Amino acid sequence: MSQLYRFSEHRKAPRRVFFSRSELNQLLSLYSRNVANGNWRDYAIDQIGGTAIFSVFRHTHDAPLFSIAKQGSSRSPEFVVFSGREKLKRAKTLSDALKVFRNHLKVVS
């Protein structure tokens, strides 16, 4: 007699990645400064597979202006800052990845 094996029962679930409290503090601090300047209006936190993503929006129904992704394990995470599909910065720490926002220039009329 043959036995039936369900692959879904034997597959390894992808490891979930979360932002730590200090990382969330850094992200929300950056977000609040940009809201005060009138640049950003909304944010979202998503979890896709083994990645945690913090996205910011200019308008609620638009595509995200920027996304900050945390990938990898908790021992050796990697942070990537995206603008659309373009990778702006990749770093081992969140503070290094967020340095890309310090140099953003705005057009003044």
Phi, psi and omega in degrees: 000138180268157181246145180262127177245129176266124180297326182297334180279339185250354178285145176281129177289140179297142180291131182278139181246135181233156170278138176283172180298316180293324177294318177296322176300317178296316181294316181288332175294314176299317180298314183294324177296320181284331173292317179298326178280351180084013181275321184241156183230332185214160176217163177215147175241123182237163175223113182237114181059239179258033183226135172255134186232130174249115183245144178240147186231148172278317176233149188302322186263007179273173171287155181296140174291312180222150174227134177248117184250138174249120183237160175093190183276169180290338180280325181222071181284160175229136181248133180231132178255125180247146166238101190069237177262355183278130176276119180271322185204142175230130183210163178276338178238153180293320181298323176292321180292325182282353177297339179298334181278345178288330186262007181289127179262148178242148176279128180250130180253000000 
